[in-house]
Amino acid sequence: MRPALHSALLSITGPHRTSNQDAAAAARDFALVADGVGGHAGGDVASRVVTRVLVDGLAGTAAVDLDETGLRALLRTANDALAGESGRDPRLIGLATTVTGVFCAQDGVRVAHIGDSRAYLVRGGIGSRISHDDSYVQLLVDTGVLDPAEAWQHPQSNLLTQVLAGTSEDAAQLQVIHQHAALGDRWLLCTDGLTDYVDEPSVLEVLVDAADPDEAAERLLAAALARDAHDNVTVVVSDVVALEDADPVEPRLAGSALDRGAEPELATQPMPEAEPLPEAEPLPDEEPVPEAEPVPEAEPVPDEEPVPEAEPSTD
């Protein structure tokens, strides 16, 4: 079966933030979210750039026509675009973002993931998390240091071990997971503005119970706001459907991806005005050089007396 998607996507800045650093996109063959890493310069630019590069790339080549190598190449192009942004504007050095997306293939779907945004799948009334967080807290869980039940709302949950930041190593760390697809599968892609405030069982309960993607997205967003989420919140809920019931090929965007060319919201300090230079004191008038006294005329040399002629001698 060639899978296709019918999606609902919502993204809000939230009551405690002044800008939305999340981005989302969805179309017939793909859905994705990106979260500009908090505390880094230009997080909104990072999430927007990566989302836009992926969307533009998939406009020329359908996701179902990409194998894993092609998908990784497209994600590498998006990562390279981040390096280009920071190279053009020194204020953007350090920009980074997470990415989590579902991309339809001929025989299933591929989940691409880096960071701590998440992908969940509900099939047959049972929900599970598919992605694996690239975070310090997840590392503690994986090594047995921290119980999974204690990981939620851990004070260091915002420390990430992998993101897209424009270096060649970043693209190599991307996870690409191949999944079988079945009609009626429901996917949730979300940023940590949801999962840091709404526990996982509650998230899965909404996904199972909601009648359609729109209802699920609205209820999840409301749940995050009811718990006073202090972050941007972005959700994309996508049902696997027959091709004739899928969304249009033209993608829909949300969050920072809607703003193609805004300048990054970076604080700049105004240059202080230079103090005026003191006026130079006038130089004192120079005393006139006295005129030289005239040289006295030389006295004339007296005429020499003529030498008397010698008298003739007598023999």
C-alpha positions in Angstrom: 0.0 0.0 0.0 1.3 3.5 -0.9 0.6 5.5 2.3 -0.6 9.1 2.4 -1.4 11.5 5.2 -4.3 13.6 6.4 -2.9 16.1 9.0 -3.8 18.8 11.4 -1.1 21.2 12.6 -1.1 23.8 15.3 1.7 26.0 16.8 1.5 28.7 19.4 4.0 31.0 21.0 2.4 30.6 24.4 1.7 33.1 27.1 5.2 33.1 28.5 7.3 33.6 25.4 7.7 36.6 23.0 8.6 34.7 19.8 7.8 31.3 18.4 11.0 29.2 17.7 9.0 26.2 16.6 8.1 25.4 13.0 5.9 22.7 11.4 4.9 21.6 8.0 2.5 19.0 6.6 1.4 17.8 3.1 0.2 14.6 1.5 3.5 12.7 1.7 5.2 14.2 4.9 4.8 15.9 8.2 7.5 17.4 10.4 8.2 19.7 13.4 11.4 21.6 14.3 12.2 23.3 17.5 14.9 26.1 17.6 17.1 25.2 20.5 16.4 27.6 23.4 19.2 29.7 24.6 20.9 29.7 21.2 21.1 32.7 18.9 18.4 32.7 16.2 16.4 29.6 17.2 13.5 30.8 15.2 15.8 31.2 12.2 17.2 27.7 12.6 13.8 26.0 12.7 12.5 28.1 9.8 15.5 27.5 7.6 15.5 23.7 8.1 11.7 23.4 7.6 11.8 25.6 4.5 14.7 23.7 2.9 12.9 20.4 3.5 9.6 21.7 2.1 11.3 23.2 -1.0 13.2 20.0 -1.6 10.1 17.9 -1.4 8.3 20.2 -3.8 10.7 18.9 -6.6 10.9 15.3 -5.5 8.0 13.5 -3.7 8.9 11.9 -0.4 7.7 8.5 -1.7 10.3 8.6 -4.4 13.2 9.1 -1.9 15.0 6.1 -0.5 16.8 6.4 2.8 20.0 7.7 1.1 18.0 10.4 -0.7 16.2 11.4 2.5 19.5 11.7 4.4 20.9 13.8 1.6 17.9 16.2 1.8 18.4 16.5 5.5 22.1 17.1 5.1 21.2 20.0 2.7 19.0 21.5 5.3 21.8 21.2 7.9 24.3 22.8 5.5 21.9 25.7 5.1 22.3 26.5 8.8 26.1 26.8 8.3 25.4 29.2 5.5 23.1 31.4 7.7 25.7 31.7 10.5 28.4 32.4 8.0 26.5 35.3 6.6 25.5 36.8 9.9 27.8 36.6 12.9 24.8 37.2 15.2 23.6 33.7 14.3 26.7 31.8 15.3 25.4 28.9 17.5 21.9 28.6 15.9 20.5 25.0 16.1 17.3 23.1 15.9 15.7 19.7 16.4 13.9 17.9 13.6 11.3 15.1 13.7 9.4 14.1 10.7 7.4 11.3 9.0 8.0 10.8 5.3 5.9 8.4 3.2 7.7 5.7 1.3 6.5 3.3 -1.3 6.2 0.5 1.3 5.8 2.3 4.6 7.0 5.5 6.3 10.4 6.7 7.4 10.8 8.6 10.7 13.7 11.1 10.6 14.8 12.4 14.0 17.4 14.4 15.9 16.9 16.2 19.2 14.1 15.9 21.7 11.0 16.6 19.6 9.0 13.4 19.4 7.2 11.0 17.2 4.3 8.8 18.6 2.3 6.1 16.7 -1.1 4.8 17.6 -2.1 1.6 15.9 -5.1 -0.6 16.8 -5.8 1.5 19.9 -2.3 1.1 21.3 0.1 4.1 21.4 3.9 4.1 21.7 6.8 6.5 21.3 8.8 5.7 18.2 11.6 8.3 18.4 14.4 8.3 21.0 15.3 11.5 22.7 18.8 12.9 22.1 19.1 14.3 25.6 21.1 14.0 28.8 18.1 12.7 30.7 17.5 10.0 28.1 21.2 9.0 28.5 20.7 8.6 32.2 17.7 6.4 31.5 19.5 4.3 28.9 22.4 3.7 31.3 20.2 2.7 34.2 21.1 5.8 36.3 17.5 7.2 36.2 14.2 5.4 36.4 12.0 6.2 33.3 9.2 7.3 35.6 11.5 10.0 37.0 12.6 11.3 33.6 9.5 13.4 33.0 10.0 16.9 34.3 13.6 16.3 35.3 15.3 19.6 35.9 17.9 18.9 33.2 15.5 17.7 30.6 16.5 20.7 28.3 20.1 19.5 27.9 20.4 18.0 24.4 23.2 15.7 23.1 22.4 16.0 19.4 20.8 18.7 17.2 21.2 20.1 13.7 23.7 23.0 14.0 25.3 23.1 10.6 28.3 20.9 11.2 29.0 17.7 9.2 28.8 15.6 12.3 25.2 16.6 13.0 23.8 15.1 9.8 25.6 11.8 10.5 23.8 11.5 13.9 20.3 11.7 12.4 18.1 8.7 13.2 16.1 7.3 10.2 13.7 4.6 11.2 11.6 2.6 8.7 8.1 1.7 9.8 5.3 -0.4 8.2 2.2 1.7 7.5 -1.4 0.6 7.8 -4.6 2.5 7.1 -5.8 4.1 10.3 -2.4 4.6 11.8 -2.2 7.9 13.7 1.1 9.8 14.1 1.9 12.6 16.5 4.9 14.9 16.0 5.4 17.4 18.7 7.9 19.7 20.3 8.9 19.5 24.0 6.5 22.4 24.8 3.9 19.6 24.9 5.8 16.6 26.4 7.5 18.7 29.1 4.1 19.6 30.6 1.7 16.8 29.6 2.7 13.3 30.7 3.0 10.6 28.1 0.0 8.5 29.2 -2.3 11.6 28.9 -0.8 12.4 25.4 -1.5 8.8 24.2 -5.0 8.8 25.7 -5.9 11.9 23.6 -4.5 10.3 20.5 -6.5 7.2 20.9 -9.8 8.8 21.8 -9.9 11.7 19.4 -12.2 11.3 16.4 -9.9 12.9 13.9 -6.5 14.8 13.7 -8.1 18.2 14.2 -9.7 17.2 17.5 -6.6 15.5 18.7 -4.4 18.5 17.9 -6.8 21.0 19.6 -7.1 18.8 22.7 -3.3 18.4 23.1 -2.7 22.1 22.7 -5.4 22.8 25.3 -3.9 20.3 27.7 -0.5 22.0 27.4 -2.0 25.5 28.1 -4.0 24.1 31.0 -0.7 23.0 32.6 0.7 26.5 32.1 3.3 25.5 29.5 6.2 28.0 29.6 7.4 27.1 26.1 6.2 27.3 22.5 3.9 24.4 21.8 3.6 22.7 18.4 1.7 19.5 17.4 1.1 17.8 14.1 -1.4 14.9 14.1 -1.4 12.8 10.9 -3.6 9.8 10.0 -2.5 7.3 7.4 -5.2 7.3 4.7 -5.8 6.1 1.1 -4.3 8.4 -1.5 -7.7 9.7 -2.6 -8.4 10.9 1.0 -5.0 12.5 1.6 -4.1 16.2 1.9 -3.2 18.3 -1.1 0.4 18.1 -2.4 0.8 21.9 -1.5 2.2 22.0 2.1 0.8 23.9 5.0 3.1 25.7 7.4 2.9 26.8 11.0 5.1 28.6 13.6 8.3 30.3 12.4 8.0 28.6 9.0 5.3 31.1 8.1 7.8 33.9 8.2 10.2 33.5 5.4 12.4 36.5 5.8 12.1 38.1 9.2 15.3 39.2 10.9 16.3 37.2 13.9 15.1 38.7 17.2 18.5 39.5 18.7 19.2 42.2 21.2 21.7 44.8 20.1 23.2 47.6 22.2 23.2 51.1 20.6 26.6 52.6 20.1 27.2 55.5 22.6 27.5 58.9 21.1 31.0 60.2 21.0 31.8 63.1 23.2 32.7 66.3 21.3 36.3 67.1 21.1 37.4 70.2 23.0 38.1 73.2 20.9 41.7 73.8 20.2 43.2 76.9 22.0 44.4 79.5 19.5 48.1 79.7 19.1 49.7 82.9 20.5 50.8 85.5 17.9 54.4 85.2 17.0 56.6 88.2 17.7 57.8 89.8 14.5 61.4 89.0 13.6 63.4 92.3 13.9 64.7 93.7 10.7 68.4 93.2 10.2 70.5 96.4 10.5 72.0 97.5 7.2 75.7 96.5 6.7 77.8 99.7 6.7 79.5 100.5 3.4 83.1 99.6 3.2 85.5 102.6 3.3 87.3 103.1 0.0 90.9 101.9 -0.2 93.2 104.9 -0.5 95.1 105.2 -3.8 98.6 103.9 -3.6 101.4 106.4 -4.0 103.3 105.8 -7.3 106.6 104.0 -6.9 109.4 106.5 -7.8 111.3 105.7 -10.9 114.9 104.4 -10.4 117.7 106.9 -11.1 120.1 105.9 -13.9 123.4 104.5 -12.7 126.8 106.0 -13.8 129.7 103.9 -14.7 
